[in-house]
Amino acid sequence: MSQQNVSIWIWLQFGKIIKAILCPDDGTIRIFDEDDKLILKRTGLNRIQIKQIENNIMKYGAKKLSQHAEPFKFL
């Protein structure tokens, strides 16, 4: 099984922590609230659309987590 190219973004919106998981290989994006409830799931995206979504997420001041970082070390 191969390692997928997954990006995890975390940001604060309306006083709540929001997490987005983007996978350009699958063309999917999943956005979760602070209780890990799925808010949005989108499939069938191409790499350009994933990059545009990442750029929009950065406008909210999101931080991209490293693949090797411990969970929630950014807090």
Secondary structure, 3 states (H helix, E strand, C coil): CCCCCCEEEEEEECCEEEEEEEECCCCEEEEECCCCCEEEEECCCCHHHHHHHHHHHHHCCCEEECCCCCCCCCC
